[in-house]
Amino acid sequence: MKKTLLLLAITAFAACTTKKEPATAPKPVLTSPAGLAYFKPEWSAAAKAKLDSNLRVAQAAFAQSATEENYIWLGRRLAYLYEYDSAINTFSRGLSRYPQSFRLYRHRGHRYISLRKFDDAIADLEKAATLMEGAPLETEPDGQPNKLNQPLSNTQFNVWYHLGLAHYLKGDFTKAETAYRECMEVSNNDDLVIATTDWLYMTLRRQNKVDEATALLTRITDSMTIIENDSYYKRLLMYRGRLKPEEVLNPDPAAEDYALSLATQGYGVGNWYLYNNDTARAREIFSRITADKNFAAFGFIAAEAELLRQH
């Protein structure tokens, strides 16, 4: 009996002192050009459930019919979950079946930007621009609807916008300007005009085309109806002298979109300091942006590119 009790005690003690196997480390979404690993964000339970539900809907639709549209939606839903490699593979499989789809090239090009593969993005978006030539403007449905649940962009806009961005991120401001001028031609509402004007302004300033950049700002008025691009609008008001940099670099930390606003508004402020020859302050702001968590935001990617160029 004593031996049995002793054996049980030893077994219990061994069980308590046995080391647990370490949890599997999460896999990074991507590694930045500077060698930093970026991981998926921590979603609320409700947000994650909605993302997963939307993905299941896209998977079910695709299982029923592998149409061009269903390839696009499956890839988009994967990308919203930061499954960029899977999204790109989905778009690539779609292109093997629909090789003339400028829509699939548009979305794959976007996600190559997310992965910092700018040359691949440019190749896809240039192909999309060629394939869509002569096609009528088509509204692009939103995967993450705005506050009015009203899609505002068109596919042609998104092709030129992302092509301009890819060139900009590479530091090829001449080609970025060409793409953004094409983008302006298909910017058919105030939100799109705001977005295109903002990036074109920055592109012109980088080429020291100050007069041309300043002339763009005459289109920015108080009567514009802005639904989505409030952060870009604030940047433009700062360039016009209507807002001070510190008024733009002040997103509400409690706001749901704080990280996105910091990246978007902050990048414009950093640029403002660059234009005014305060490189140290610009670098400080770019570093603040990239120390935050929204590594998918274009302002974050642009700040990251600036820091690499200044290194």
Short mmCIF file of the C-alpha atoms (twelve columns), coordinates in Angstrom:
data_MODEL
# 
_entry.id   MODEL 
# 
loop_
_atom_site.group_PDB 
_atom_site.id 
_atom_site.type_symbol 
_atom_site.label_atom_id 
_atom_site.label_alt_id 
_atom_site.label_comp_id 
_atom_site.label_asym_id 
_atom_site.label_seq_id 
_atom_site.Cartn_x 
_atom_site.Cartn_y 
_atom_site.Cartn_z 
_atom_site.pdbx_PDB_model_num 
ATOM 1   C CA . MET A 1   0.000   0.000  0.000   1 
ATOM 2   C CA . LYS A 2   2.823   2.393  0.933   1 
ATOM 3   C CA . LYS A 3   4.635   1.539  -2.288  1 
ATOM 4   C CA . THR A 4   1.464   2.290  -4.260  1 
ATOM 5   C CA . LEU A 5   0.998   5.657  -2.560  1 
ATOM 6   C CA . LEU A 6   4.646   6.506  -3.123  1 
ATOM 7   C CA . LEU A 7   4.397   5.602  -6.802  1 
ATOM 8   C CA . LEU A 8   1.288   7.760  -7.188  1 
ATOM 9   C CA . ALA A 9   3.014   10.700 -5.490  1 
ATOM 10  C CA . ILE A 10  6.066   10.396 -7.750  1 
ATOM 11  C CA . THR A 11  3.859   10.182 -10.830 1 
ATOM 12  C CA . ALA A 12  1.872   13.257 -9.766  1 
ATOM 13  C CA . PHE A 13  5.047   15.202 -9.040  1 
ATOM 14  C CA . ALA A 14  6.502   14.247 -12.432 1 
ATOM 15  C CA . ALA A 15  3.322   15.353 -14.168 1 
ATOM 16  C CA . CYS A 16  3.454   18.740 -12.449 1 
ATOM 17  C CA . THR A 17  7.094   19.310 -13.302 1 
ATOM 18  C CA . THR A 18  7.023   18.074 -16.900 1 
ATOM 19  C CA . LYS A 19  7.782   20.964 -19.240 1 
ATOM 20  C CA . LYS A 20  5.065   21.857 -21.697 1 
ATOM 21  C CA . GLU A 21  5.928   21.866 -25.351 1 
ATOM 22  C CA . PRO A 22  6.360   25.436 -26.538 1 
ATOM 23  C CA . ALA A 23  3.511   26.775 -28.667 1 
ATOM 24  C CA . THR A 24  4.170   26.976 -32.376 1 
ATOM 25  C CA . ALA A 25  5.419   30.437 -33.227 1 
ATOM 26  C CA . PRO A 26  3.078   32.360 -35.538 1 
ATOM 27  C CA . LYS A 27  4.217   32.629 -39.120 1 
ATOM 28  C CA . PRO A 28  4.839   36.190 -40.319 1 
ATOM 29  C CA . VAL A 29  2.657   37.534 -43.091 1 
ATOM 30  C CA . LEU A 30  5.743   38.975 -44.756 1 
ATOM 31  C CA . THR A 31  9.257   40.177 -44.074 1 
ATOM 32  C CA . SER A 32  9.895   43.819 -44.876 1 
ATOM 33  C CA . PRO A 33  12.765  45.004 -47.110 1 
ATOM 34  C CA . ALA A 34  14.525  46.008 -43.879 1 
ATOM 35  C CA . GLY A 35  14.200  42.444 -42.560 1 
ATOM 36  C CA . LEU A 36  11.358  43.022 -40.090 1 
ATOM 37  C CA . ALA A 37  8.722   40.325 -39.659 1 
ATOM 38  C CA . TYR A 38  5.109   41.498 -39.791 1 
ATOM 39  C CA . PHE A 39  2.334   39.408 -38.259 1 
ATOM 40  C CA . LYS A 40  -1.442  39.320 -38.556 1 
ATOM 41  C CA . PRO A 41  -3.265  41.826 -36.359 1 
ATOM 42  C CA . GLU A 42  -5.296  40.790 -33.348 1 
ATOM 43  C CA . TRP A 43  -8.926  41.147 -34.375 1 
ATOM 44  C CA . SER A 44  -11.865 41.378 -32.039 1 
ATOM 45  C CA . ALA A 45  -13.964 38.218 -31.903 1 
ATOM 46  C CA . ALA A 46  -16.729 39.923 -33.861 1 
ATOM 47  C CA . ALA A 47  -14.387 41.254 -36.553 1 
ATOM 48  C CA . LYS A 48  -12.679 37.890 -36.991 1 
ATOM 49  C CA . ALA A 49  -16.028 36.080 -37.181 1 
ATOM 50  C CA . LYS A 50  -17.178 38.439 -39.930 1 
ATOM 51  C CA . LEU A 51  -13.964 38.002 -41.931 1 
ATOM 52  C CA . ASP A 52  -14.180 34.215 -41.611 1 
ATOM 53  C CA . SER A 53  -17.852 34.223 -42.562 1 
ATOM 54  C CA . ASN A 54  -17.174 36.312 -45.664 1 
ATOM 55  C CA . LEU A 55  -14.393 33.931 -46.665 1 
ATOM 56  C CA . ARG A 56  -16.689 30.913 -46.294 1 
ATOM 57  C CA . VAL A 57  -19.274 32.597 -48.516 1 
ATOM 58  C CA . ALA A 58  -16.599 33.235 -51.163 1 
ATOM 59  C CA . GLN A 59  -15.352 29.645 -50.905 1 
ATOM 60  C CA . ALA A 60  -18.869 28.268 -51.297 1 
ATOM 61  C CA . ALA A 61  -19.537 30.460 -54.336 1 
ATOM 62  C CA . PHE A 62  -16.254 29.393 -55.890 1 
ATOM 63  C CA . ALA A 63  -17.002 25.719 -55.256 1 
ATOM 64  C CA . GLN A 64  -20.261 26.177 -57.162 1 
ATOM 65  C CA . SER A 65  -18.688 28.000 -60.107 1 
ATOM 66  C CA . ALA A 66  -15.095 29.037 -60.826 1 
ATOM 67  C CA . THR A 67  -16.041 32.271 -62.595 1 
ATOM 68  C CA . GLU A 68  -13.756 35.269 -63.007 1 
ATOM 69  C CA . GLU A 69  -15.780 37.117 -60.364 1 
ATOM 70  C CA . ASN A 70  -15.561 34.219 -57.902 1 
ATOM 71  C CA . TYR A 71  -11.785 33.965 -58.341 1 
ATOM 72  C CA . ILE A 72  -11.589 37.688 -57.572 1 
ATOM 73  C CA . TRP A 73  -13.773 37.507 -54.472 1 
ATOM 74  C CA . LEU A 74  -12.004 34.457 -53.099 1 
ATOM 75  C CA . GLY A 75  -8.646  36.185 -53.520 1 
ATOM 76  C CA . ARG A 76  -9.933  39.410 -51.981 1 
ATOM 77  C CA . ARG A 77  -11.393 37.654 -48.951 1 
ATOM 78  C CA . LEU A 78  -8.116  35.812 -48.383 1 
ATOM 79  C CA . ALA A 79  -6.205  39.086 -48.627 1 
ATOM 80  C CA . TYR A 80  -8.430  40.770 -46.023 1 
ATOM 81  C CA . LEU A 81  -7.268  37.995 -43.667 1 
ATOM 82  C CA . TYR A 82  -3.649  38.840 -44.592 1 
ATOM 83  C CA . GLU A 83  -3.281  35.548 -46.473 1 
ATOM 84  C CA . TYR A 84  -1.442  37.371 -49.244 1 
ATOM 85  C CA . ASP A 85  0.361   34.387 -50.730 1 
ATOM 86  C CA . SER A 86  -2.879  32.411 -50.942 1 
ATOM 87  C CA . ALA A 87  -4.631  35.424 -52.460 1 
ATOM 88  C CA . ILE A 88  -1.958  35.823 -55.126 1 
ATOM 89  C CA . ASN A 89  -2.086  32.095 -55.897 1 
ATOM 90  C CA . THR A 90  -5.848  32.380 -56.308 1 
ATOM 91  C CA . PHE A 91  -5.550  35.325 -58.695 1 
ATOM 92  C CA . SER A 92  -2.832  33.467 -60.612 1 
ATOM 93  C CA . ARG A 93  -5.030  30.395 -61.027 1 
ATOM 94  C CA . GLY A 94  -7.791  32.691 -62.184 1 
ATOM 95  C CA . LEU A 95  -5.490  34.250 -64.777 1 
ATOM 96  C CA . SER A 96  -4.560  30.826 -66.119 1 
ATOM 97  C CA . ARG A 97  -8.254  30.384 -66.864 1 
ATOM 98  C CA . TYR A 98  -9.091  34.013 -67.769 1 
ATOM 99  C CA . PRO A 99  -5.835  35.368 -69.244 1 
ATOM 100 C CA . GLN A 100 -7.482  38.536 -70.591 1 
ATOM 101 C CA . SER A 101 -8.904  39.578 -67.226 1 
ATOM 102 C CA . PHE A 102 -7.647  43.058 -66.401 1 
ATOM 103 C CA . ARG A 103 -9.612  42.777 -63.139 1 
ATOM 104 C CA . LEU A 104 -7.551  39.801 -61.960 1 
ATOM 105 C CA . TYR A 105 -4.326  41.574 -62.946 1 
ATOM 106 C CA . ARG A 106 -5.522  44.655 -61.038 1 
ATOM 107 C CA . HIS A 107 -6.089  42.698 -57.817 1 
ATOM 108 C CA . ARG A 108 -2.927  40.612 -58.050 1 
ATOM 109 C CA . GLY A 109 -0.926  43.785 -58.690 1 
ATOM 110 C CA . HIS A 110 -2.404  45.352 -55.563 1 
ATOM 111 C CA . ARG A 111 -1.343  42.408 -53.435 1 
ATOM 112 C CA . TYR A 112 2.155   42.391 -54.867 1 
ATOM 113 C CA . ILE A 113 2.373   45.933 -53.470 1 
ATOM 114 C CA . SER A 114 1.270   44.576 -50.086 1 
ATOM 115 C CA . LEU A 115 4.180   42.113 -50.271 1 
ATOM 116 C CA . ARG A 116 6.604   44.893 -51.336 1 
ATOM 117 C CA . LYS A 117 7.119   43.190 -54.716 1 
ATOM 118 C CA . PHE A 118 6.891   46.422 -56.664 1 
ATOM 119 C CA . ASP A 119 8.312   45.163 -59.970 1 
ATOM 120 C CA . ASP A 120 5.757   42.333 -60.062 1 
ATOM 121 C CA . ALA A 121 3.019   44.841 -59.223 1 
ATOM 122 C CA . ILE A 122 4.084   47.149 -62.053 1 
ATOM 123 C CA . ALA A 123 4.122   44.272 -64.559 1 
ATOM 124 C CA . ASP A 124 0.591   43.215 -63.577 1 
ATOM 125 C CA . LEU A 125 -0.860  46.708 -63.504 1 
ATOM 126 C CA . GLU A 126 0.685   47.679 -66.838 1 
ATOM 127 C CA . LYS A 127 -0.841  44.513 -68.292 1 
ATOM 128 C CA . ALA A 128 -4.192  45.461 -66.784 1 
ATOM 129 C CA . ALA A 129 -3.946  48.953 -68.287 1 
ATOM 130 C CA . THR A 130 -3.340  47.474 -71.737 1 
ATOM 131 C CA . LEU A 131 -6.174  44.959 -71.477 1 
ATOM 132 C CA . MET A 132 -8.741  47.464 -70.201 1 
ATOM 133 C CA . GLU A 133 -8.066  50.030 -72.927 1 
ATOM 134 C CA . GLY A 134 -11.368 51.125 -74.460 1 
ATOM 135 C CA . ALA A 135 -13.521 49.400 -71.853 1 
ATOM 136 C CA . PRO A 136 -16.277 51.513 -70.275 1 
ATOM 137 C CA . LEU A 137 -15.764 52.654 -66.693 1 
ATOM 138 C CA . GLU A 138 -17.074 50.025 -64.320 1 
ATOM 139 C CA . THR A 139 -17.826 50.518 -60.649 1 
ATOM 140 C CA . GLU A 140 -15.776 48.187 -58.486 1 
ATOM 141 C CA . PRO A 141 -17.705 46.645 -55.576 1 
ATOM 142 C CA . ASP A 142 -16.240 47.213 -52.107 1 
ATOM 143 C CA . GLY A 143 -15.008 44.328 -50.041 1 
ATOM 144 C CA . GLN A 144 -14.893 46.551 -46.969 1 
ATOM 145 C CA . PRO A 145 -17.804 48.971 -47.474 1 
ATOM 146 C CA . ASN A 146 -17.658 52.625 -46.450 1 
ATOM 147 C CA . LYS A 147 -20.033 54.243 -43.946 1 
ATOM 148 C CA . LEU A 148 -22.708 54.752 -46.622 1 
ATOM 149 C CA . ASN A 149 -22.248 51.279 -48.109 1 
ATOM 150 C CA . GLN A 150 -21.757 53.063 -51.419 1 
ATOM 151 C CA . PRO A 151 -18.978 51.869 -53.783 1 
ATOM 152 C CA . LEU A 152 -17.058 54.887 -55.045 1 
ATOM 153 C CA . SER A 153 -14.131 53.604 -57.085 1 
ATOM 154 C CA . ASN A 154 -13.991 52.121 -60.555 1 
ATOM 155 C CA . THR A 155 -11.704 49.414 -61.862 1 
ATOM 156 C CA . GLN A 156 -9.871  51.759 -64.233 1 
ATOM 157 C CA . PHE A 157 -9.143  54.161 -61.381 1 
ATOM 158 C CA . ASN A 158 -7.757  51.339 -59.267 1 
ATOM 159 C CA . VAL A 159 -5.448  50.135 -62.022 1 
ATOM 160 C CA . TRP A 160 -3.887  53.591 -62.583 1 
ATOM 161 C CA . TYR A 161 -3.891  54.467 -58.887 1 
ATOM 162 C CA . HIS A 162 -2.002  51.326 -57.862 1 
ATOM 163 C CA . LEU A 163 0.349   51.580 -60.851 1 
ATOM 164 C CA . GLY A 164 1.228   55.134 -59.853 1 
ATOM 165 C CA . LEU A 165 1.761   53.986 -56.293 1 
ATOM 166 C CA . ALA A 166 4.068   51.126 -57.287 1 
ATOM 167 C CA . HIS A 167 6.259   53.493 -59.316 1 
ATOM 168 C CA . TYR A 168 6.191   56.046 -56.483 1 
ATOM 169 C CA . LEU A 169 7.294   53.455 -53.936 1 
ATOM 170 C CA . LYS A 170 10.225  52.547 -56.166 1 
ATOM 171 C CA . GLY A 171 11.176  56.225 -56.372 1 
ATOM 172 C CA . ASP A 172 10.381  56.480 -60.095 1 
ATOM 173 C CA . PHE A 173 8.418   59.710 -59.835 1 
ATOM 174 C CA . THR A 174 8.364   60.383 -63.573 1 
ATOM 175 C CA . LYS A 175 6.443   57.178 -64.297 1 
ATOM 176 C CA . ALA A 176 4.316   57.698 -61.198 1 
ATOM 177 C CA . GLU A 177 3.263   61.096 -62.555 1 
ATOM 178 C CA . THR A 178 2.226   59.567 -65.886 1 
ATOM 179 C CA . ALA A 179 0.075   56.974 -64.125 1 
ATOM 180 C CA . TYR A 180 -1.543  59.494 -61.777 1 
ATOM 181 C CA . ARG A 181 -2.425  61.816 -64.658 1 
ATOM 182 C CA . GLU A 182 -4.192  58.884 -66.311 1 
ATOM 183 C CA . CYS A 183 -5.839  58.184 -62.969 1 
ATOM 184 C CA . MET A 184 -7.152  61.738 -62.799 1 
ATOM 185 C CA . GLU A 185 -8.963  61.183 -66.105 1 
ATOM 186 C CA . VAL A 186 -11.073 58.430 -64.516 1 
ATOM 187 C CA . SER A 187 -11.511 60.068 -61.085 1 
ATOM 188 C CA . ASN A 188 -15.230 60.658 -61.418 1 
ATOM 189 C CA . ASN A 189 -16.223 61.764 -57.907 1 
ATOM 190 C CA . ASP A 190 -14.783 63.950 -55.164 1 
ATOM 191 C CA . ASP A 191 -13.282 61.068 -53.166 1 
ATOM 192 C CA . LEU A 192 -11.321 59.840 -56.170 1 
ATOM 193 C CA . VAL A 193 -10.234 63.365 -57.118 1 
ATOM 194 C CA . ILE A 194 -8.964  63.856 -53.556 1 
ATOM 195 C CA . ALA A 195 -6.974  60.604 -53.573 1 
ATOM 196 C CA . THR A 196 -5.434  61.183 -56.996 1 
ATOM 197 C CA . THR A 197 -4.645  64.842 -56.340 1 
ATOM 198 C CA . ASP A 198 -2.892  63.955 -53.103 1 
ATOM 199 C CA . TRP A 199 -0.525  61.394 -54.628 1 
ATOM 200 C CA . LEU A 200 0.028   63.453 -57.776 1 
ATOM 201 C CA . TYR A 201 0.871   66.489 -55.643 1 
ATOM 202 C CA . MET A 202 3.476   64.495 -53.711 1 
ATOM 203 C CA . THR A 203 4.841   63.051 -56.945 1 
ATOM 204 C CA . LEU A 204 5.266   66.513 -58.476 1 
ATOM 205 C CA . ARG A 205 6.904   67.884 -55.343 1 
ATOM 206 C CA . ARG A 206 9.446   65.067 -55.461 1 
ATOM 207 C CA . GLN A 207 10.373  66.271 -58.952 1 
ATOM 208 C CA . ASN A 208 10.595  69.899 -57.734 1 
ATOM 209 C CA . LYS A 209 7.620   70.839 -59.935 1 
ATOM 210 C CA . VAL A 210 6.361   73.187 -57.261 1 
ATOM 211 C CA . ASP A 211 4.221   75.408 -59.506 1 
ATOM 212 C CA . GLU A 212 2.450   72.436 -61.087 1 
ATOM 213 C CA . ALA A 213 1.856   70.890 -57.671 1 
ATOM 214 C CA . THR A 214 0.476   74.143 -56.279 1 
ATOM 215 C CA . ALA A 215 -1.847  74.536 -59.271 1 
ATOM 216 C CA . LEU A 216 -3.436  71.155 -58.451 1 
ATOM 217 C CA . LEU A 217 -4.621  72.465 -55.101 1 
ATOM 218 C CA . THR A 218 -7.034  74.915 -56.725 1 
ATOM 219 C CA . ARG A 219 -9.371  71.955 -57.282 1 
ATOM 220 C CA . ILE A 220 -9.622  71.328 -53.544 1 
ATOM 221 C CA . THR A 221 -12.586 73.262 -52.166 1 
ATOM 222 C CA . ASP A 222 -14.742 73.386 -49.058 1 
ATOM 223 C CA . SER A 223 -17.777 72.262 -51.038 1 
ATOM 224 C CA . MET A 224 -16.392 68.816 -51.898 1 
ATOM 225 C CA . THR A 225 -18.332 65.778 -50.699 1 
ATOM 226 C CA . ILE A 226 -15.859 63.434 -48.979 1 
ATOM 227 C CA . ILE A 227 -17.120 60.039 -47.861 1 
ATOM 228 C CA . GLU A 228 -13.964 57.915 -47.568 1 
ATOM 229 C CA . ASN A 229 -10.802 59.933 -48.084 1 
ATOM 230 C CA . ASP A 230 -10.880 62.357 -45.186 1 
ATOM 231 C CA . SER A 231 -7.233  61.680 -44.336 1 
ATOM 232 C CA . TYR A 232 -6.115  62.579 -47.866 1 
ATOM 233 C CA . TYR A 233 -8.316  65.690 -47.712 1 
ATOM 234 C CA . LYS A 234 -6.590  66.804 -44.510 1 
ATOM 235 C CA . ARG A 235 -3.188  66.342 -46.138 1 
ATOM 236 C CA . LEU A 236 -4.238  68.521 -49.057 1 
ATOM 237 C CA . LEU A 237 -5.574  71.220 -46.724 1 
ATOM 238 C CA . MET A 238 -2.191  71.177 -45.001 1 
ATOM 239 C CA . TYR A 239 -0.416  71.630 -48.342 1 
ATOM 240 C CA . ARG A 240 -2.718  74.602 -48.989 1 
ATOM 241 C CA . GLY A 241 -1.807  76.098 -45.621 1 
ATOM 242 C CA . ARG A 242 -5.322  75.631 -44.223 1 
ATOM 243 C CA . LEU A 243 -4.168  73.154 -41.574 1 
ATOM 244 C CA . LYS A 244 -0.934  73.016 -39.591 1 
ATOM 245 C CA . PRO A 245 1.117   69.798 -39.617 1 
ATOM 246 C CA . GLU A 246 0.397   69.175 -35.924 1 
ATOM 247 C CA . GLU A 247 -3.341  69.417 -36.656 1 
ATOM 248 C CA . VAL A 248 -3.031  66.658 -39.257 1 
ATOM 249 C CA . LEU A 249 -0.759  64.421 -37.210 1 
ATOM 250 C CA . ASN A 250 -3.320  63.987 -34.437 1 
ATOM 251 C CA . PRO A 251 -5.627  61.024 -35.127 1 
ATOM 252 C CA . ASP A 252 -7.714  59.909 -32.176 1 
ATOM 253 C CA . PRO A 253 -5.916  56.984 -30.431 1 
ATOM 254 C CA . ALA A 254 -9.304  55.642 -29.334 1 
ATOM 255 C CA . ALA A 255 -10.674 55.560 -32.873 1 
ATOM 256 C CA . GLU A 256 -11.116 52.189 -34.579 1 
ATOM 257 C CA . ASP A 257 -9.114  53.374 -37.591 1 
ATOM 258 C CA . TYR A 258 -6.318  55.011 -35.568 1 
ATOM 259 C CA . ALA A 259 -3.476  52.970 -37.093 1 
ATOM 260 C CA . LEU A 260 -4.677  53.639 -40.644 1 
ATOM 261 C CA . SER A 261 -5.161  57.351 -39.957 1 
ATOM 262 C CA . LEU A 262 -1.715  57.605 -38.376 1 
ATOM 263 C CA . ALA A 263 -0.100  55.997 -41.415 1 
ATOM 264 C CA . THR A 264 -2.089  58.013 -43.958 1 
ATOM 265 C CA . GLN A 265 -2.041  61.428 -42.324 1 
ATOM 266 C CA . GLY A 266 1.426   60.922 -40.892 1 
ATOM 267 C CA . TYR A 267 3.013   60.123 -44.229 1 
ATOM 268 C CA . GLY A 268 1.716   63.385 -45.666 1 
ATOM 269 C CA . VAL A 269 3.096   65.316 -42.701 1 
ATOM 270 C CA . GLY A 270 6.460   63.596 -43.054 1 
ATOM 271 C CA . ASN A 271 6.532   64.622 -46.689 1 
ATOM 272 C CA . TRP A 272 5.653   68.200 -45.759 1 
ATOM 273 C CA . TYR A 273 8.769   68.321 -43.606 1 
ATOM 274 C CA . LEU A 274 10.841  66.847 -46.425 1 
ATOM 275 C CA . TYR A 275 9.612   69.566 -48.780 1 
ATOM 276 C CA . ASN A 276 10.667  72.114 -46.164 1 
ATOM 277 C CA . ASN A 277 14.126  70.569 -45.774 1 
ATOM 278 C CA . ASP A 278 13.592  69.212 -42.260 1 
ATOM 279 C CA . THR A 279 14.850  65.694 -42.945 1 
ATOM 280 C CA . ALA A 280 15.319  64.864 -39.269 1 
ATOM 281 C CA . ARG A 281 11.681  65.631 -38.405 1 
ATOM 282 C CA . ALA A 282 10.484  63.732 -41.488 1 
ATOM 283 C CA . ARG A 283 12.496  60.693 -40.474 1 
ATOM 284 C CA . GLU A 284 11.107  60.883 -36.959 1 
ATOM 285 C CA . ILE A 285 7.548   60.787 -38.299 1 
ATOM 286 C CA . PHE A 286 8.266   57.977 -40.777 1 
ATOM 287 C CA . SER A 287 9.791   55.988 -37.926 1 
ATOM 288 C CA . ARG A 288 6.707   56.597 -35.779 1 
ATOM 289 C CA . ILE A 289 4.473   55.293 -38.567 1 
ATOM 290 C CA . THR A 290 6.496   52.132 -39.115 1 
ATOM 291 C CA . ALA A 291 6.664   51.471 -35.377 1 
ATOM 292 C CA . ASP A 292 2.874   51.076 -35.386 1 
ATOM 293 C CA . LYS A 293 0.963   48.007 -36.559 1 
ATOM 294 C CA . ASN A 294 -0.818  48.791 -39.821 1 
ATOM 295 C CA . PHE A 295 1.858   47.468 -42.167 1 
ATOM 296 C CA . ALA A 296 -0.705  47.022 -44.962 1 
ATOM 297 C CA . ALA A 297 -1.504  50.752 -45.190 1 
ATOM 298 C CA . PHE A 298 -0.031  52.555 -48.185 1 
ATOM 299 C CA . GLY A 299 1.217   55.332 -45.893 1 
ATOM 300 C CA . PHE A 300 3.097   52.714 -43.871 1 
ATOM 301 C CA . ILE A 301 4.633   51.143 -46.980 1 
ATOM 302 C CA . ALA A 302 5.609   54.584 -48.284 1 
ATOM 303 C CA . ALA A 303 7.164   55.574 -44.935 1 
ATOM 304 C CA . GLU A 304 9.065   52.293 -44.948 1 
ATOM 305 C CA . ALA A 305 10.371  53.058 -48.454 1 
ATOM 306 C CA . GLU A 306 11.431  56.567 -47.379 1 
ATOM 307 C CA . LEU A 307 13.446  55.232 -44.459 1 
ATOM 308 C CA . LEU A 308 15.215  52.758 -46.758 1 
ATOM 309 C CA . ARG A 309 16.079  55.568 -49.186 1 
ATOM 310 C CA . GLN A 310 17.426  57.726 -46.373 1 
ATOM 311 C CA . HIS A 311 19.458  54.916 -44.845 1 
# 
